[in-house]
């Protein structure tokens, strides 16, 4: 199967996956609640930061945190207020895995400090290739961490130089740079062509089935390689395939093995090596 033919099957997948149903079980639904750019940015950054594990596990924590932020004027106002002093009552009863309420509030505080320094979270991301733009932004955000930041809090700010796929931050960039639904097109100073695919377990597994990578682990090198392969089919917007690829796994439509009950209905079935 030639590479142009694979592109046609990927295009068919994009057309096949229902966006509205996907959004309902995707963390992009959190920034989509808001209209003011500052609220969209902060809600998106917080939701993306916690997007490890299943959505049904971290989603309720994001819901509860944003509800508290809304009671304090909205995500941006809450983050800005924390710069001048902590709010010990905000997330007192919240935790997610190794992050307690203090860690969650400190994440908002980091975003508030970045907003105060740069004017917006988007301004932390300079134009250019994702490795450079994301690396510079993470350096900025890490600079706003408190000296006594916990290991869990620091883990939210993964850096490409560490070899991490930086899935959550690449996902945030996809949300805010791409203009096609379900993405928001908020950061117009960045180009979709410069993005790197947010490499979660679903995208990595399907990418291996399609021969987009042969790497054994889903690190930054694999994310860049898969992005280069996808750019063969759409150089201006290689990450446009991400939502559809991810939701093959999230929806259960791809079970990771050959399955006679579901595989024949998949647009990728003729080119899948599962």
Buried (B, 14 or more C-beta within 10 A) or exposed (E): EEEEEBBEBBBBBBEBBEBEEBBEBBBBBBBBBBEEBBBBBBBBBBBBBBBBEEBEEBBEBBBBBBEBBBEBEBBBBBBBBBBEEBBEEBBEEBBBEEBBBBBBBBBBBBBBBBBEEBEBBBBBBBEBBBBBBBBBBBEBBBEBBEEEBBEBBEBBBBBBEEEBBBBBBBBBBBBBBBEEEBBBEBBEEBBBBBBBBBBBEBBBBBBBBBBBBEBEEBBBBBBBBBBBBBBEBBEEBBBBBBBBBBBBBBBEBBEEEEEEEBBEEBBBEEBBEB
